[in-house]
Amino acid sequence: MPEGILQPILEGFFQVVCYFTAKPLLPMVSFRTVRAEAITRNERPFPWHGFKRAADGTVIMQAEWVSVVGLLIWVGAVIAIVLLWI
């Protein structure tokens, strides 16, 4: 019973935290060629792979994929901390 309540709350929390972790880092790492999609979007849908090209030539990454990149950043940070701690 509590899983039905806690899962959507925690999933939303982690998705937002990971999104806002990767959103500023993505353009810095890609030298401004890739940017994150805005959370509030009124654009046409993305293709199945989650990327599309903007009119100015940059690549826009779908918000869900940006969250996955943020999760990978956090996992990498935790692994680095654990390895440095040992």
C-alpha positions as CSV (number, residue, x, y, z in Angstrom):
1,M,0.0,0.0,0.0
2,P,2.7,2.6,0.9
3,E,4.5,1.7,-2.3
4,G,1.6,3.1,-4.4
5,I,1.9,6.4,-2.7
6,L,5.7,6.7,-2.2
7,Q,6.8,5.5,-5.6
8,P,5.4,8.3,-7.7
9,I,6.6,10.9,-5.2
10,L,10.1,9.6,-5.1
11,E,10.2,9.0,-8.8
12,G,9.1,12.6,-9.5
13,F,11.6,13.9,-7.0
14,F,14.5,12.0,-8.4
15,Q,13.6,12.9,-12.0
16,V,13.5,16.6,-11.1
17,V,16.8,16.5,-9.2
18,C,18.5,14.6,-12.0
19,Y,17.0,16.9,-14.6
20,F,18.3,20.1,-12.9
21,T,21.7,18.5,-12.3
22,A,22.2,17.7,-16.0
23,K,20.5,20.8,-17.5
24,P,23.4,23.2,-16.9
25,L,26.1,20.6,-17.4
26,L,24.9,19.3,-20.7
27,P,25.8,22.4,-22.7
28,M,29.1,22.8,-20.9
29,V,30.2,19.3,-21.7
30,S,29.0,19.4,-25.3
31,F,30.4,22.9,-26.1
32,R,26.9,24.3,-26.5
33,T,25.9,21.8,-29.3
34,V,23.4,19.9,-27.1
35,R,20.8,21.5,-24.8
36,A,18.0,20.2,-22.7
37,E,14.3,20.4,-23.5
38,A,12.3,22.8,-21.3
39,I,10.0,21.0,-18.8
40,T,7.0,23.0,-20.1
41,R,7.0,22.3,-23.8
42,N,4.6,23.3,-26.5
43,E,6.7,21.8,-29.3
44,R,6.2,19.0,-31.7
45,P,6.9,15.5,-30.3
46,F,10.3,14.0,-30.3
47,P,11.3,11.0,-32.5
48,W,11.7,7.7,-30.8
49,H,15.4,8.3,-30.0
50,G,14.7,11.5,-28.0
51,F,16.8,14.0,-29.9
52,K,15.9,16.6,-32.5
53,R,17.6,19.5,-34.2
54,A,16.6,23.1,-33.5
55,A,16.5,25.9,-36.1
56,D,19.8,27.3,-34.9
57,G,21.6,23.9,-35.4
58,T,21.8,22.8,-31.8
59,V,20.5,19.4,-30.7
60,I,17.7,19.3,-28.2
61,M,17.6,16.4,-25.8
62,Q,14.3,15.2,-24.5
63,A,13.7,15.9,-20.8
64,E,13.5,12.2,-19.9
65,W,16.9,11.6,-21.4
66,V,18.3,14.6,-19.6
67,S,17.2,13.1,-16.4
68,V,19.0,9.8,-17.3
69,V,22.2,11.8,-17.9
70,G,21.7,13.5,-14.5
71,L,21.3,10.1,-12.9
72,L,24.5,8.9,-14.5
73,I,26.3,12.0,-13.2
74,W,25.0,11.2,-9.6
75,V,25.9,7.5,-9.9
76,G,29.4,8.5,-11.1
77,A,29.8,10.9,-8.2
78,V,28.8,8.3,-5.7
79,I,31.1,5.7,-7.1
80,A,34.0,8.3,-7.1
81,I,33.3,9.2,-3.4
82,V,33.1,5.5,-2.4
83,L,36.4,4.8,-4.3
84,L,38.1,7.8,-2.7
85,W,36.9,6.8,0.7
86,I,38.4,3.3,0.6
